[in-house]
Amino acid sequence: MKADRFGIDIPVYDLSLIRQMWEGRVKKYKQRQKKEEERISKSALAKVNQQWQYRIACRKLKSAEVTALQCYLDRSTLSQIHILPTENTDNDADKKFIFELNGKNWMKLPEDLQYMTYLKEWHIHGTRIPEIPTYIEAFVDLQVLDVPKNGLTKLPPEIGKLINLRELRVNYNKLLRIPPELGECENLERLEMTANGNLAELPFELSNLKKLKHLDVAENQFAGIPVCVLRMESLKCLDISNNRLKDLPEDIDRLEALETLFLHRNKVRYVPMTMTNLVHLKMLVISADELYSIPSQLIDNPNIKLIRLYDNPINTENEDMSMDSEAQEGRDKEFMKTYIETLQDRGDNDDKSMNLNSIYIYIYIYIYIYIYILV
């Protein structure tokens, strides 16, 4: 009797195929790892930290101060979606003295406009009109000239004839210089020149604007506070944020009436001691990434809202931090307190089973990672 032999099939594979398969897996793993590293490098940690700093600071401000601060910090974002802060001008009795023009379809002003010299306000927004006509000198009753986002490259010297002008807004244009004749508008109270790109200086003749209360030259190329600005004795609000400032003038205390000063998004390294002489100062907003010296009187003064923003909270060069350990610890505690209160305010949206101890654990982990690893 012959015994049947049962054969066993043994698969045989080419080793090169196995190697190719594993090399493919390793390659995909490295690609995933690289994407994860890129995701971490582009994470929103810096933005989240700045938002919490801002939220902590806002808890100490009054509602009107929060509104003003929010307006300035978010202005660039608002401009991108064509929403800019405006004042309520809905007064039927005065509408007949107001000229309004909007839209990119307009490339020149209506010819009949030159005969409407009784007008008190011009509002020309988002057109392609390249310049303001010289016949504007005939509008001696004009009080508001509001011409943002029109691509203007210059202002006519005739603008100095507008002796009753109260407000001039030339934001988001392409102005390279400001005519000295503007200094003849001695009744001007509000001047806005935000985001004109290459604007880097103001003529000394603007020193004659003794009634000016609000000056906005943010998002330009100023390397310092212009000399003429220091001679505007009635100035209450100065916004020179997002420029190229590194130092502040020692005679900044000439601005005796100054109440609000926006210096954020600059590289200011120190605040002079003379700043403490500004007895009416109520709010100071400054970027603190490169700030190494600030008078303690400003920090300790309860009447001054000092807001230090960190655009880059992660220090990659292990430089000395301007904030000492005690102040850092206080900031961390304040951060935890604010965050915990925010979680408690969520109420029904949060998981009911999470108790307060768990929240504290998560917060301590976050603070540990932030202080000992990232910083």
C-alpha positions in Angstrom: 0.0 0.0 0.0 1.4 3.4 -1.0 1.0 6.3 1.3 -0.3 9.5 -0.2 2.1 12.4 0.2 0.4 15.7 1.0 2.4 18.6 -0.4 2.5 22.0 1.3 2.5 25.1 -1.0 5.1 27.6 0.2 4.7 31.0 -1.5 8.0 32.4 -2.7 8.2 36.2 -3.1 10.8 38.3 -4.7 12.8 40.1 -2.0 12.9 43.2 -4.1 9.1 43.5 -4.0 9.2 43.2 -0.2 11.9 45.8 0.0 10.0 48.1 -2.3 6.8 47.8 -0.2 8.6 48.7 3.0 10.4 51.6 1.4 7.1 52.9 0.3 5.7 52.6 3.8 8.7 54.4 5.2 8.4 57.1 2.6 4.7 57.7 3.5 5.6 57.8 7.2 8.2 60.4 6.6 5.8 62.4 4.5 3.2 62.3 7.3 5.8 63.2 9.8 6.9 66.2 7.7 3.3 67.4 7.3 2.9 67.1 11.1 6.0 69.2 11.7 4.8 71.8 9.2 1.4 71.9 10.9 3.0 72.4 14.3 5.2 75.2 13.0 2.1 76.9 11.6 0.0 76.3 14.6 -2.2 79.0 16.1 -0.4 78.9 19.4 1.0 82.4 19.0 -2.3 83.7 17.9 -4.2 82.0 20.7 -1.7 83.4 23.3 -2.1 86.9 21.9 -5.9 86.6 21.9 -5.8 85.6 25.5 -3.5 88.5 26.4 -5.9 90.8 24.7 -8.9 89.2 26.4 -7.2 89.5 29.8 -6.4 93.2 29.2 -10.0 93.9 28.0 -11.4 92.6 31.3 -9.8 95.6 33.0 -11.1 98.2 30.4 -14.4 100.0 30.2 -16.7 99.3 27.4 -15.9 102.4 25.5 -12.1 101.7 25.8 -12.6 98.1 24.6 -14.6 99.4 21.6 -11.8 101.9 20.7 -9.1 99.2 21.1 -10.9 96.6 19.1 -11.5 99.2 16.3 -7.7 99.9 16.0 -6.4 96.3 16.4 -8.9 94.9 13.8 -8.7 97.8 11.3 -6.6 96.0 8.8 -8.9 92.9 8.8 -11.9 95.1 8.4 -10.4 97.0 5.5 -9.9 93.7 3.7 -13.6 93.0 3.7 -14.4 96.6 3.0 -15.9 97.4 6.3 -14.4 100.4 8.0 -15.7 102.0 11.2 -17.9 105.0 10.5 -19.8 107.5 12.4 -23.6 107.9 12.4 -24.4 110.7 10.1 -28.1 110.0 9.6 -29.5 113.5 9.9 -32.1 114.3 7.3 -31.7 118.0 7.9 -28.1 118.0 6.9 -28.2 115.5 4.0 -28.6 118.2 1.4 -25.1 119.5 2.4 -23.5 116.1 2.0 -22.0 114.7 -1.2 -21.5 110.9 -1.4 -19.9 108.8 -4.1 -19.1 105.1 -4.0 -17.9 102.4 -6.4 -15.1 101.6 -8.8 -17.1 102.6 -11.8 -16.4 106.3 -11.0 -13.2 107.5 -12.6 -13.9 111.2 -12.3 -16.1 113.5 -10.3 -19.4 114.8 -11.8 -18.9 118.1 -13.5 -21.8 119.7 -11.6 -19.9 119.2 -8.3 -17.8 122.2 -8.8 -20.8 124.4 -8.6 -22.1 122.9 -5.3 -19.8 125.1 -3.1 -22.4 125.1 -0.3 -21.6 121.5 0.5 -20.2 120.8 4.0 -19.1 117.1 3.6 -17.6 115.0 0.9 -17.7 111.2 1.2 -16.0 109.5 -1.7 -15.2 105.9 -1.1 -13.6 103.1 -3.2 -13.6 104.9 -6.6 -10.8 105.1 -9.2 -10.7 108.9 -9.1 -6.9 109.6 -9.1 -6.9 113.1 -7.5 -8.9 115.7 -5.8 -9.6 118.6 -8.1 -8.1 122.0 -7.6 -11.5 123.7 -7.5 -12.0 122.3 -4.0 -10.6 125.6 -2.8 -14.0 127.2 -3.5 -15.7 124.9 -0.9 -14.9 127.2 2.0 -17.8 125.8 4.1 -16.5 122.2 3.8 -16.1 120.6 7.2 -15.5 116.9 6.4 -13.4 115.5 3.6 -13.7 111.7 3.6 -11.9 110.1 0.7 -10.6 106.6 1.6 -9.6 103.9 -0.8 -9.5 105.9 -4.0 -5.8 105.4 -5.0 -5.0 109.0 -4.5 -1.3 109.8 -4.9 -1.3 113.4 -3.8 -3.4 116.1 -2.2 -3.7 119.5 -4.0 -2.1 122.5 -2.3 -5.5 124.3 -2.6 -6.6 122.1 0.3 -5.1 124.8 2.6 -8.0 127.1 1.6 -10.5 125.0 3.5 -10.4 127.1 6.6 -13.5 125.5 8.1 -12.3 121.9 7.6 -12.7 119.8 10.8 -12.1 116.3 9.6 -9.8 114.9 6.8 -9.7 111.2 6.1 -7.4 109.9 3.4 -7.0 106.3 4.6 -5.9 103.5 2.3 -4.7 105.6 -0.6 -1.2 105.9 -2.1 -0.1 109.3 -0.8 3.7 109.8 -1.0 3.7 113.2 0.7 1.4 115.7 2.5 1.3 119.3 1.2 2.6 121.9 3.6 -0.5 124.0 2.9 -2.5 121.5 5.0 -1.1 123.3 8.0 -3.2 126.3 7.1 -6.4 124.4 8.0 -6.1 125.6 11.6 -9.6 124.4 12.6 -8.7 120.8 11.7 -9.6 118.4 14.6 -9.3 115.0 13.1 -6.7 113.8 10.6 -6.5 110.2 9.4 -3.8 108.9 6.9 -3.9 105.2 7.6 -2.2 102.7 5.2 -0.7 105.0 2.6 2.2 102.6 2.0 5.3 104.7 1.5 4.3 107.8 3.5 7.3 108.4 5.8 7.2 112.0 6.9 5.0 115.0 7.6 5.8 118.6 6.8 6.8 120.9 9.7 4.0 123.3 8.7 1.5 120.8 10.3 2.7 122.2 13.6 0.1 124.9 13.1 -2.7 122.4 13.7 -3.2 123.5 17.3 -6.8 122.3 17.5 -6.0 118.8 16.2 -7.2 116.2 18.7 -7.0 112.9 16.8 -4.1 111.9 14.5 -3.9 108.5 12.8 -0.8 107.6 10.7 -0.9 103.9 11.3 0.4 101.4 8.7 2.9 103.6 7.0 6.7 103.9 7.0 7.4 106.4 9.8 10.8 105.7 11.5 9.9 108.1 14.3 7.3 110.5 15.6 7.4 113.5 13.3 8.6 116.8 14.9 5.4 118.6 13.9 3.3 116.1 15.9 5.1 116.9 19.1 3.9 120.5 18.6 0.2 119.6 18.3 -0.7 120.8 21.8 -4.3 119.7 21.8 -3.6 116.2 20.5 -5.5 113.6 22.6 -5.2 110.4 20.5 -2.2 109.4 18.5 -2.1 106.2 16.5 1.3 105.5 14.9 1.1 101.7 15.1 2.5 99.4 12.4 5.3 101.6 11.3 9.1 101.4 11.7 9.5 103.0 15.1 12.4 101.8 17.3 12.7 104.7 19.7 10.5 107.4 21.2 11.6 111.0 21.5 12.7 112.2 24.9 10.5 115.3 24.5 7.3 113.3 24.0 6.0 114.9 27.1 5.3 118.0 25.0 2.0 116.3 24.1 0.5 117.4 27.4 -3.1 116.6 26.4 -2.4 113.1 25.1 -4.8 110.5 26.5 -4.4 107.5 24.1 -1.2 106.3 22.4 -1.1 103.3 20.0 2.4 102.0 19.4 1.8 98.3 18.7 3.3 96.6 15.7 6.5 98.6 16.0 9.9 97.6 17.3 10.1 100.1 20.2 12.9 99.0 22.5 12.4 101.4 25.4 9.9 104.0 26.7 11.5 107.2 28.0 11.0 108.3 31.5 9.5 111.6 30.2 6.4 109.6 29.3 5.4 109.6 33.0 4.9 113.4 32.7 1.8 112.8 30.5 -0.6 113.3 33.3 -3.7 112.8 31.1 -2.5 109.5 29.6 -5.2 106.8 30.0 -4.2 104.1 27.5 -0.9 102.9 26.1 -0.8 100.0 23.7 2.7 98.8 22.7 4.3 95.6 21.3 6.6 94.1 23.9 8.6 91.6 21.8 11.7 93.9 21.8 10.7 96.1 24.7 13.4 95.9 27.4 12.7 99.1 29.4 9.6 100.8 30.5 9.1 103.2 33.5 7.7 101.4 36.5 5.4 104.5 37.1 3.5 103.6 33.9 3.1 100.0 35.0 2.0 100.8 38.6 -0.3 103.7 37.7 -3.9 102.5 38.1 -5.2 105.3 35.9 -3.3 104.1 32.9 -4.4 101.0 30.9 -1.0 99.6 29.8 -1.5 96.8 27.2 1.6 95.0 26.1 1.1 92.8 23.0 3.4 89.9 22.1 3.4 89.3 18.3 6.0 86.6 18.7 5.6 85.0 22.2 8.1 82.1 21.4 11.7 83.2 21.9 13.9 81.1 19.7 17.2 82.8 20.7 16.9 82.4 24.5 17.1 86.2 25.0 16.3 87.8 28.3 12.7 88.3 28.8 11.6 91.8 29.9 9.2 90.4 32.4 10.6 89.1 35.6 9.6 85.8 37.2 7.2 87.4 39.6 5.4 89.3 36.9 5.4 86.1 34.7 3.9 84.1 37.4 1.2 86.7 38.0 0.4 86.7 34.3 0.1 82.9 34.2 -2.3 83.0 37.2 -4.4 85.6 35.6 -4.4 83.6 32.4 -5.6 80.5 34.2 -8.3 82.4 36.1 -9.6 84.0 32.9 -9.6 80.7 31.0 -11.4 78.9 33.8 -14.1 81.5 34.1 -14.5 81.3 30.3 -15.0 77.5 30.6 -17.5 78.0 33.3 -19.5 80.5 31.3 -19.9 78.0 28.5 -22.4 76.1 30.7 -24.5 73.6 28.8 -22.0 73.5 25.9 -19.4 71.8 28.1 -19.3 68.3 29.3 -21.1 68.2 32.6 -18.9 65.4 33.9 -15.7 67.5 33.8 -15.1 68.9 37.2 -13.0 71.9 38.2 -10.0 69.8 39.2 -9.7 68.4 35.7 -9.7 71.9 34.3 -6.9 72.9 36.7 -4.8 69.9 35.5 -5.2 70.9 31.9 -4.3 74.5 32.6 -1.2 73.5 34.6 -0.1 71.2 31.7 -0.5 74.1 29.2 1.5 76.5 31.4 4.2 73.9 31.9 4.5 73.4 28.1 4.4 77.1 27.4 7.0 78.2 30.0 9.5 75.3 30.1 9.4 74.0 26.5 8.3 76.7 24.1 9.9 79.6 25.9 
